[in-house]
Amino acid sequence: MNPNLSDWDDDLPPEPEEAYQDLLRALRRKSGFGLFFVQCTPMEADNLIVKLPQEIPQKKIAVLRLVEAIDNLYERVVEFVKDKQVDILLIKGLEDSLYKYEQRTFGEITEGQFSNLTSVPHILNHLNQQRERFRDDFPILFVFILRSFSISYFIHRAPDFFDWRSGVFELPTAPEELEKESSRLLHLLDEGSCHKYLKLTYDKKIERLVEIQDLISERYQTEICRASLLFKLGNLLFDANAYKASLTNYDKVIKLKVYNYLTWYRKGEALRKLGRYEEAITNYNKVIALNRDNYWACYHRGLCCSELGRYREAITSYDQALKINNKDIKTWGNRGMAFYYLGIYDQAISSYDKAIEIQPECCGGIYYYKACCFAKQDIIKFAIENLQLAISINHEKYKNRAKTDPNFDCIREDKRFKALIQ
């Protein structure tokens, strides 16, 4: 039997122009009541709104733009079409009515599983209950222009309304437009944008995340641009404290094999925040293998080693960091703490002194642990002097801590100590 060589591509999705022409044919042929769903990005939605009246001049086309969340679309349509001849009604902006009722964390939203809703938006209950009234009262072709995730809402939470659909059309963004829109969004996501994002309202935060997700999932998206968007999305989620979700995005970048040491570093940071220190160290090692002068990878690897009680390894990492930058007070301070936990008090004091040289006014904790080191060695005079300096920087904190700190048990009966903690 000879193979049919003409149908090999039957299951492939249509090209952008082909999908658009299918929509045009459907709208030209259909009259009276009908429900159409168009899945596209906001950019393509705006293009569609401009082009459709030019392509179908024989039909009266109107646009209902929803700029806020609503619970009742029927009444809005009644008011909008009053005293108008409308054959096709394009409805844009229904997403706002869905964001309002989505109560999950941002990280869960980025997984794109909008079928498992935490609540059912009122607008979808309304559409289910009022579908007969739409059919009986409006001899109009309704065209809902939606993002990809919104279609899932309709399928799973407005099935009665969605079952009456006349067609569902996916309009992928043309490659050249996709590149332009992706570049615009990547520019917005540059350093500093995370602070602006965190100030947005809840609804606007979700909208921004969904916008990024749409571009990531675009069929004609390049791997390099997809990787960049995933990386930026991971950073955005990291700064919103959604560490698990940020980790998911960094892993996707790595799977695409379009990454640099920064991806491993950010993944290490997410793992560190989640308390997965061993895995974080593995990622910091990869960063250092690619870029030996990465100060922060060395420093944070040291922190992870300290958290695991591997203080000598921590000191090695801190030393490597200090070869790159020996002016960071935190590195000297944490190096001192590693020596302190090892009981090597003279080396701890030496590191503390380096931190104090850099920024003496911010070293309350440094003076305190320096006092602990001297107390452990029964060097009472210097223990008292440094504890006094710590208390002068933060009176209540270090005075109250010293009252019960076993490090000072050996000098607790000393008159100078008693006077200091009164």
Backbone torsions as a table, in degrees:
resi	resn	phi	psi	omega
1	MET	NA	127.6	-179.5
2	ASN	-77.3	136.3	178.1
3	PRO	-69.0	149.5	176.5
4	ASN	-86.5	104.6	-175.0
5	LEU	-82.7	-1.0	-175.8
6	SER	-96.7	-8.6	-175.1
7	ASP	-116.5	17.0	-176.6
8	TRP	-63.0	-27.1	-175.2
9	ASP	-103.6	18.4	-177.3
10	ASP	-60.7	-33.1	-175.6
11	ASP	-89.6	-3.5	178.8
12	LEU	-74.4	145.5	177.7
13	PRO	-66.6	151.1	-179.2
14	PRO	-66.5	154.4	173.5
15	GLU	-69.6	160.0	-177.8
16	PRO	-52.7	-47.1	-178.3
17	GLU	-67.7	-36.0	179.2
18	GLU	-64.5	-43.4	178.9
19	ALA	-64.1	-40.0	179.5
20	TYR	-65.0	-41.4	178.8
21	GLN	-65.7	-35.8	176.1
22	ASP	-60.9	-42.3	178.6
23	LEU	-63.7	-44.4	179.5
24	LEU	-58.8	-45.4	-179.4
25	ARG	-61.1	-42.9	-178.3
26	ALA	-64.0	-42.4	-178.3
27	LEU	-71.5	-31.7	178.4
28	ARG	-69.9	-40.0	-174.6
29	ARG	-77.3	-37.2	-173.2
30	LYS	-82.4	142.6	174.6
31	SER	-138.3	163.0	-176.9
32	GLY	77.4	-151.6	-176.7
33	PHE	-75.9	139.5	175.7
34	GLY	-166.8	152.3	179.2
35	LEU	-120.0	121.3	177.8
36	PHE	-122.9	142.0	178.6
37	PHE	-122.7	124.6	-179.4
38	VAL	-116.6	120.4	179.6
39	GLN	-98.3	119.9	-179.7
40	CYS	-165.1	170.4	176.9
41	THR	-78.9	162.4	177.4
42	PRO	-56.6	-35.1	179.1
43	MET	-63.6	-46.2	178.3
44	GLU	-67.6	-32.1	178.0
45	ALA	-61.6	-44.4	178.9
46	ASP	-64.3	-38.7	176.8
47	ASN	-62.6	-42.5	-178.6
48	LEU	-62.5	-42.9	-178.5
49	ILE	-62.2	-34.4	179.2
50	VAL	-75.9	-40.4	-171.4
51	LYS	-79.8	-36.6	-172.4
52	LEU	-57.4	-47.6	179.1
53	PRO	-59.8	-30.6	178.7
54	GLN	-74.4	-33.9	-177.8
55	GLU	-80.4	-28.8	-177.8
56	ILE	-126.5	66.6	-176.1
57	PRO	-66.7	-20.3	-177.5
58	GLN	-74.5	-9.5	180.0
59	LYS	-118.1	144.3	178.4
60	LYS	-81.8	118.2	-176.4
61	ILE	-115.4	129.2	177.9
62	ALA	-124.0	158.0	-178.3
63	VAL	-122.9	121.7	174.4
64	LEU	-103.4	108.9	-179.1
65	ARG	-98.3	117.5	178.8
66	LEU	-93.2	117.0	-175.1
67	VAL	-105.6	3.1	177.1
68	GLU	-152.6	165.8	-178.9
69	ALA	-67.0	139.4	177.8
70	ILE	-131.6	158.5	176.3
71	ASP	-112.4	-11.6	-174.6
72	ASN	-137.2	102.2	179.1
73	LEU	-81.8	-31.9	-177.2
74	TYR	-56.2	-50.6	-178.0
75	GLU	-65.0	-35.6	177.8
76	ARG	-63.8	-39.0	179.5
77	VAL	-69.1	-42.7	177.9
78	VAL	-54.5	-48.3	-178.8
79	GLU	-66.8	-38.8	-174.5
80	PHE	-71.0	-40.4	-174.1
81	VAL	-91.7	-0.6	-179.1
82	LYS	-57.5	127.9	179.1
83	ASP	63.1	22.7	177.2
84	LYS	-122.9	149.0	169.0
85	GLN	-94.9	115.5	-178.2
86	VAL	-130.4	121.0	175.2
87	ASP	-95.8	-38.4	-179.3
88	ILE	-129.6	126.2	178.9
89	LEU	-114.7	113.3	177.1
90	LEU	-87.0	126.1	-178.5
91	ILE	-115.6	117.8	-177.1
92	LYS	-124.0	138.6	175.2
93	GLY	103.8	12.3	-179.5
94	LEU	-66.7	-18.4	-179.6
95	GLU	-55.8	-35.3	-178.5
96	ASP	-58.7	-30.8	179.3
97	SER	-76.5	-14.5	177.8
98	LEU	-93.7	-39.3	179.1
99	TYR	-55.9	-39.3	-172.8
100	LYS	-58.0	-31.5	-174.1
101	TYR	-104.3	4.5	179.5
102	GLU	-88.5	114.0	-171.9
103	GLN	-107.7	8.1	179.8
104	ARG	-77.7	171.2	176.7
105	THR	-76.0	161.0	-177.6
106	PHE	-60.0	-35.5	-179.8
107	GLY	-61.3	-41.5	179.7
108	GLU	-69.0	-33.9	178.6
109	ILE	-62.2	-38.3	-176.4
110	THR	-71.0	-13.9	175.9
111	GLU	-71.1	-15.2	174.9
112	GLY	77.2	12.8	-178.1
113	GLN	-94.5	72.9	-174.9
114	PHE	-84.2	-0.2	177.3
115	SER	-75.5	-26.8	179.6
116	ASN	-94.1	79.6	-172.7
117	LEU	-79.8	148.4	174.9
118	THR	-87.6	-18.1	175.3
119	SER	-154.8	158.2	-178.9
120	VAL	-102.4	116.1	179.0
121	PRO	-55.4	138.4	-178.8
122	HIS	-59.0	-33.9	-177.2
123	ILE	-61.8	-33.5	-179.2
124	LEU	-74.6	-38.1	173.0
125	ASN	-60.2	-42.0	179.5
126	HIS	-60.0	-46.2	-178.5
127	LEU	-65.4	-40.0	176.8
128	ASN	-58.9	-43.7	-174.5
129	GLN	-78.1	-23.4	-173.0
130	GLN	-109.2	13.3	-173.2
131	ARG	-63.0	-37.0	179.3
132	GLU	-64.4	-37.3	178.6
133	ARG	-66.4	-39.5	175.5
134	PHE	-59.4	-45.7	-178.0
135	ARG	-65.4	-44.4	-173.4
136	ASP	-77.3	-30.4	-172.0
137	ASP	-100.7	-16.0	-175.0
138	PHE	-128.6	101.6	173.3
139	PRO	-78.6	61.5	-170.9
140	ILE	-130.0	146.7	171.0
141	LEU	-88.1	111.6	178.1
142	PHE	-88.6	127.0	178.7
143	VAL	-118.2	105.5	178.3
144	PHE	-87.2	116.9	-179.8
145	ILE	-97.8	114.6	-168.2
146	LEU	-133.8	156.7	168.1
147	ARG	-74.0	166.7	-175.5
148	SER	-61.9	-38.9	-176.7
149	PHE	-67.7	-28.5	-178.2
150	SER	-66.2	-32.6	177.5
151	ILE	-59.1	-39.3	179.1
152	SER	-62.5	-37.8	176.4
153	TYR	-58.9	-48.0	-178.3
154	PHE	-62.7	-44.2	-177.6
155	ILE	-60.6	-42.8	-172.2
156	HIS	-96.9	-22.8	-175.7
157	ARG	-123.4	-3.6	172.4
158	ALA	-135.6	51.3	-173.1
159	PRO	-65.0	-34.1	-179.6
160	ASP	-64.4	-45.2	179.3
161	PHE	-67.3	-44.7	-176.3
162	PHE	-66.7	-30.0	-179.3
163	ASP	-63.1	-20.9	179.4
164	TRP	-89.6	13.1	-177.0
165	ARG	-64.2	144.9	174.0
166	SER	-94.3	-16.0	178.9
167	GLY	175.1	150.8	174.5
168	VAL	-124.1	127.2	-174.8
169	PHE	-127.3	129.6	175.2
170	GLU	-102.5	121.2	179.6
171	LEU	-108.9	91.5	179.0
172	PRO	-66.4	150.5	179.7
173	THR	-74.3	135.5	177.9
174	ALA	-60.4	144.8	-175.0
175	PRO	-51.8	-43.6	-176.8
176	GLU	-68.6	-37.5	177.1
177	GLU	-71.0	-35.7	178.9
178	LEU	-62.6	-42.2	178.7
179	GLU	-62.5	-41.2	-179.7
180	LYS	-65.5	-45.0	-178.7
181	GLU	-68.6	-37.6	178.4
182	SER	-65.2	-41.0	178.3
183	SER	-63.3	-40.2	178.5
184	ARG	-61.4	-46.5	-177.6
185	LEU	-68.8	-38.9	177.7
186	LEU	-62.5	-36.3	177.1
187	HIS	-63.9	-40.4	178.6
188	LEU	-65.5	-27.7	-176.4
189	LEU	-92.3	11.6	177.1
190	ASP	-65.9	173.0	-178.9
191	GLU	-51.5	135.9	179.8
192	GLY	99.9	-22.7	-178.5
193	SER	-70.4	-26.2	-178.7
194	CYS	-61.2	-37.4	178.9
195	HIS	-64.4	-40.0	177.5
196	LYS	-65.3	-40.1	-179.4
197	TYR	-60.9	-44.0	-176.7
198	LEU	-65.1	-19.7	179.2
199	LYS	-88.2	-8.1	-178.9
200	LEU	-70.1	158.7	173.8
201	THR	-69.1	164.6	-178.9
202	TYR	-56.3	-47.9	-178.5
203	ASP	-60.5	-41.4	-178.4
204	LYS	-70.0	-32.9	175.7
205	LYS	-62.2	-46.4	179.6
206	ILE	-62.8	-42.4	-179.6
207	GLU	-59.8	-41.6	179.7
208	ARG	-65.6	-41.9	179.2
209	LEU	-63.0	-42.6	-179.9
210	VAL	-65.6	-36.2	177.3
211	GLU	-60.7	-43.7	178.4
212	ILE	-65.0	-44.2	-179.4
213	GLN	-59.1	-41.0	179.7
214	ASP	-58.8	-45.5	-178.7
215	LEU	-69.2	-35.0	177.7
216	ILE	-63.2	-39.7	-174.5
217	SER	-87.4	-2.6	179.7
218	GLU	-58.3	135.8	-175.2
219	ARG	-60.9	-36.2	-175.1
220	TYR	-96.6	13.2	178.7
221	GLN	-68.2	137.9	177.1
222	THR	-77.2	154.3	-178.5
223	GLU	-65.1	-37.0	-179.9
224	ILE	-64.0	-44.5	-179.1
225	CYS	-71.0	-38.6	177.1
226	ARG	-60.8	-42.7	179.2
227	ALA	-63.7	-40.7	179.6
228	SER	-64.1	-41.7	179.2
229	LEU	-66.9	-40.9	177.2
230	LEU	-61.9	-41.5	-180.0
231	PHE	-64.5	-45.5	179.9
232	LYS	-65.2	-39.1	178.1
233	LEU	-63.8	-40.9	176.3
234	GLY	-59.4	-43.1	179.0
235	ASN	-63.6	-40.3	179.9
236	LEU	-62.0	-45.5	179.8
237	LEU	-68.0	-36.9	178.0
238	PHE	-59.6	-46.1	-178.6
239	ASP	-70.2	-17.3	174.8
240	ALA	-93.5	11.2	178.6
241	ASN	66.9	18.5	175.5
242	ALA	-94.5	72.4	-169.1
243	TYR	-69.0	-39.1	179.5
244	LYS	-62.7	-42.3	179.5
245	ALA	-67.4	-38.7	178.2
246	SER	-64.2	-38.0	179.0
247	LEU	-61.4	-40.8	178.0
248	THR	-58.5	-41.6	-179.0
249	ASN	-70.5	-39.2	177.3
250	TYR	-63.5	-38.4	177.9
251	ASP	-63.8	-36.6	178.4
252	LYS	-66.1	-37.9	176.7
253	VAL	-61.6	-45.5	-178.1
254	ILE	-63.7	-38.2	178.5
255	LYS	-64.3	-30.9	178.2
256	LEU	-73.7	-13.4	-179.9
257	LYS	59.4	29.4	174.1
258	VAL	-122.3	84.5	-174.4
259	TYR	-155.1	170.6	172.3
260	ASN	-133.2	-170.8	-174.4
261	TYR	-61.4	-23.9	-179.0
262	LEU	-62.4	-33.4	178.6
263	THR	-64.9	-44.7	177.9
264	TRP	-63.3	-38.3	-178.6
265	TYR	-65.1	-47.7	-178.9
266	ARG	-65.8	-34.8	175.8
267	LYS	-64.8	-42.0	176.3
268	GLY	-59.4	-40.6	179.0
269	GLU	-63.6	-42.6	178.6
270	ALA	-63.4	-42.2	178.6
271	LEU	-64.5	-39.4	178.5
272	ARG	-63.1	-43.1	179.2
273	LYS	-63.5	-29.6	178.9
274	LEU	-85.0	-0.3	179.7
275	GLY	78.0	16.0	179.5
276	ARG	-97.1	71.1	-166.9
277	TYR	-68.1	-39.0	-179.1
278	GLU	-62.5	-43.6	178.2
279	GLU	-66.8	-36.9	178.2
280	ALA	-61.6	-43.5	179.3
281	ILE	-59.5	-41.2	178.4
282	THR	-57.7	-41.5	-179.8
283	ASN	-72.3	-38.1	176.4
284	TYR	-63.6	-36.5	177.1
285	ASN	-61.6	-37.8	178.4
286	LYS	-66.4	-38.2	177.4
287	VAL	-61.8	-48.0	-176.4
288	ILE	-66.3	-33.1	176.6
289	ALA	-64.6	-33.2	180.0
290	LEU	-86.9	-29.0	-176.1
291	ASN	-147.8	91.1	-174.2
292	ARG	-64.7	-18.8	-178.2
293	ASP	-96.4	20.0	178.6
294	ASN	-82.6	100.3	-175.2
295	TYR	-59.5	-47.2	-172.9
296	TRP	-68.1	-33.4	176.9
297	ALA	-64.3	-41.9	177.7
298	CYS	-64.3	-45.5	-178.0
299	TYR	-63.2	-49.0	-177.5
300	HIS	-70.6	-29.3	172.0
301	ARG	-61.9	-39.8	176.4
302	GLY	-60.8	-42.8	178.3
303	LEU	-60.5	-43.0	-179.8
304	CYS	-64.2	-42.2	177.8
305	CYS	-61.5	-40.3	178.2
306	SER	-63.7	-41.8	178.9
307	GLU	-60.6	-31.4	179.5
308	LEU	-87.7	1.3	179.8
309	GLY	77.4	14.5	179.7
310	ARG	-98.1	72.7	-168.4
311	TYR	-69.2	-34.8	179.4
312	ARG	-67.4	-39.3	175.4
313	GLU	-64.4	-37.6	178.7
314	ALA	-61.7	-44.4	-180.0
315	ILE	-61.2	-40.5	177.3
316	THR	-59.4	-42.3	178.9
317	SER	-67.5	-42.0	178.6
318	TYR	-62.9	-40.4	178.6
319	ASP	-62.2	-39.8	178.9
320	GLN	-65.3	-39.0	178.2
321	ALA	-65.5	-40.5	-177.1
322	LEU	-69.8	-22.6	173.9
323	LYS	-67.9	-26.0	179.7
324	ILE	-87.5	-41.6	-179.1
325	ASN	-149.0	107.5	-177.0
326	ASN	-99.2	20.9	-177.8
327	LYS	-114.9	16.9	-178.7
328	ASP	-100.6	119.8	-175.3
329	ILE	-64.4	-34.2	-176.7
330	LYS	-67.6	-38.0	-179.3
331	THR	-66.0	-45.7	177.5
332	TRP	-62.5	-41.3	-179.6
333	GLY	-63.5	-45.2	-179.8
334	ASN	-71.5	-31.0	173.5
335	ARG	-62.8	-42.5	177.1
336	GLY	-61.5	-40.2	179.6
337	MET	-64.8	-37.3	177.7
338	ALA	-62.1	-44.3	176.9
339	PHE	-65.3	-37.0	178.9
340	TYR	-59.3	-47.3	-178.8
341	TYR	-68.3	-24.1	175.3
342	LEU	-82.3	-8.0	-178.5
343	GLY	77.9	16.5	178.5
344	ILE	-97.5	78.8	-166.6
345	TYR	-70.0	-35.1	-179.1
346	ASP	-65.0	-38.7	177.4
347	GLN	-69.8	-35.2	176.6
348	ALA	-62.3	-46.4	-179.9
349	ILE	-62.0	-39.9	178.7
350	SER	-59.8	-42.2	178.5
351	SER	-68.0	-41.9	178.2
352	TYR	-59.6	-40.6	179.8
353	ASP	-61.8	-36.8	177.4
354	LYS	-64.0	-40.5	178.3
355	ALA	-64.6	-41.3	-178.9
356	ILE	-65.2	-36.8	177.3
357	GLU	-59.5	-35.2	-175.8
358	ILE	-77.2	-45.0	-173.2
359	GLN	-151.3	74.9	-173.5
360	PRO	-61.8	-32.1	-175.8
361	GLU	-72.9	-13.2	-178.2
362	CYS	-109.2	19.1	-169.5
363	CYS	-110.5	35.8	177.7
364	GLY	-55.4	-47.9	179.6
365	GLY	-65.7	-35.4	179.1
366	ILE	-65.0	-47.4	178.2
367	TYR	-60.5	-38.0	-178.2
368	TYR	-63.0	-49.1	-177.9
369	TYR	-73.7	-25.3	172.9
370	LYS	-65.7	-39.9	175.9
371	ALA	-61.8	-40.3	178.1
372	CYS	-59.9	-43.2	-179.0
373	CYS	-62.7	-42.8	178.9
374	PHE	-67.3	-39.2	179.0
375	ALA	-62.4	-39.9	179.6
376	LYS	-62.9	-26.5	-179.0
377	GLN	-99.3	9.8	-179.2
378	ASP	59.1	29.8	175.0
379	ILE	-96.5	81.3	-166.0
380	ILE	-65.3	-42.5	-176.9
381	LYS	-56.6	-49.9	-178.1
382	PHE	-72.0	-30.3	175.6
383	ALA	-62.1	-46.6	179.6
384	ILE	-63.9	-44.2	-178.4
385	GLU	-59.9	-45.4	-177.6
386	ASN	-73.9	-35.0	175.8
387	LEU	-64.4	-39.0	177.8
388	GLN	-62.2	-40.3	177.4
389	LEU	-64.3	-41.2	178.1
390	ALA	-61.9	-45.2	-179.4
391	ILE	-65.6	-32.5	178.7
392	SER	-67.7	-24.5	178.9
393	ILE	-85.3	-41.5	177.2
394	ASN	-142.4	91.6	-169.0
395	HIS	-58.1	-58.4	-173.8
396	GLU	-66.4	-43.0	-175.2
397	LYS	-59.9	-53.8	-172.4
398	TYR	-83.0	-26.7	175.1
399	LYS	-67.1	-46.0	-179.3
400	ASN	-67.3	-37.6	179.3
401	ARG	-65.6	-41.1	-177.2
402	ALA	-65.0	-26.9	-178.0
403	LYS	-59.5	-33.2	-176.1
404	THR	-119.7	3.1	-176.6
405	ASP	-73.9	118.7	-179.4
406	PRO	-62.7	-17.8	176.7
407	ASN	-58.4	-25.9	-176.7
408	PHE	-102.7	12.2	-178.4
409	ASP	-58.4	-35.4	-175.6
410	CYS	-73.2	-14.9	179.7
411	ILE	-120.2	9.6	-173.3
412	ARG	-61.1	-29.6	-179.2
413	GLU	-88.8	-3.2	178.4
414	ASP	-68.0	134.3	-177.3
415	LYS	-58.7	-40.1	-179.5
416	ARG	-63.5	-39.4	178.7
417	PHE	-66.3	-46.1	-179.1
418	LYS	-60.0	-41.4	179.5
419	ALA	-64.5	-34.2	-176.2
420	LEU	-70.5	-33.4	-175.0
421	ILE	-99.6	5.4	178.0
422	GLN	-65.3	NA	NA
